[in-house]
Amino acid sequence: MRLDKFLKVSRLIKRRTLAKSVADQGRITINEKIAKASSVVKIGDELAIRFGQKIVTVKIEALKESTKKEDAVMMYTILKEEKLERVEPEFIDDEE
């Protein structure tokens, strides 16, 4: 299943277009590799999604084409939630 579709069906992200946008910005990884919206996900994969100052890591438990709102949380398990410290823009080193 495509990453953007999984995010929508699982309700981790409400709209597929928003899921595509977040993925295209490089804010989602699958098994620690940067993912595109078209990346294929499978059961057992770990997703790390950056929402602003928070990173949520989940493990995919099930893949469904559609689901009811109350069943969507059964599609993944939250492994951890990390809150990032706010970094002032002038202290970010873009050179590597």
C-alpha positions in Angstrom: 0.0 0.0 0.0 1.2 3.5 -0.8 2.4 5.6 2.2 0.0 8.5 1.6 -3.0 6.1 1.4 -1.9 4.3 4.6 -1.6 7.6 6.5 -5.1 8.7 5.4 -6.9 5.3 6.0 -5.2 4.9 9.4 -6.1 8.6 10.2 -2.6 9.4 11.3 -3.0 12.3 8.8 -6.5 13.4 7.8 -6.2 14.0 4.1 -4.2 12.2 1.5 -3.0 15.4 -0.2 -1.7 16.6 3.2 0.1 13.2 3.7 1.7 13.6 0.2 2.8 17.1 1.1 4.4 16.0 4.4 6.2 13.1 2.7 7.4 15.3 -0.1 9.0 17.6 2.5 11.1 14.7 3.8 9.3 14.6 7.2 8.5 10.9 7.1 10.8 7.9 7.3 10.1 4.2 6.8 12.6 2.0 8.7 14.9 5.0 9.1 15.0 5.9 5.4 13.4 9.1 4.0 10.1 8.1 2.3 8.1 9.6 -0.6 4.3 9.6 -0.8 4.5 6.7 -3.3 6.7 4.5 -1.1 5.2 1.1 -0.4 4.6 0.2 3.2 4.0 -3.3 4.6 3.1 -4.8 8.0 6.0 -4.5 10.4 7.4 -1.3 9.0 8.3 1.5 11.4 7.2 5.0 10.4 8.6 8.2 12.0 6.5 11.3 11.2 7.5 14.8 12.2 4.6 17.0 13.1 6.1 20.4 13.9 8.1 20.0 17.1 7.0 16.4 17.7 8.1 13.1 16.1 5.7 10.2 16.3 7.1 6.7 15.7 4.6 3.9 14.8 4.7 0.3 13.8 2.3 -0.8 11.1 0.1 -3.7 12.3 -2.4 -4.0 9.5 -3.1 -2.8 6.0 -6.8 -2.1 5.0 -8.2 -0.4 2.0 -10.8 1.4 4.1 -11.7 1.4 7.8 -14.1 2.9 10.3 -12.8 5.6 12.5 -12.9 3.4 15.6 -11.0 0.6 13.9 -8.3 2.9 12.4 -6.1 2.8 15.6 -5.8 -1.0 15.1 -3.7 -0.4 12.0 -0.7 0.8 14.0 1.0 0.8 17.4 2.6 4.0 18.7 6.1 3.1 19.7 7.2 6.6 21.0 6.5 10.3 20.8 9.4 12.7 21.1 9.1 16.4 21.6 11.9 18.3 19.9 13.6 21.2 21.5 12.9 24.5 19.8 16.0 25.6 17.9 16.5 29.3 17.0 17.0 29.6 13.2 20.3 31.5 13.5 21.9 28.5 15.3 21.0 26.0 12.6 24.1 24.9 10.7 23.1 24.1 7.1 26.6 23.2 6.0 27.6 19.6 6.2 
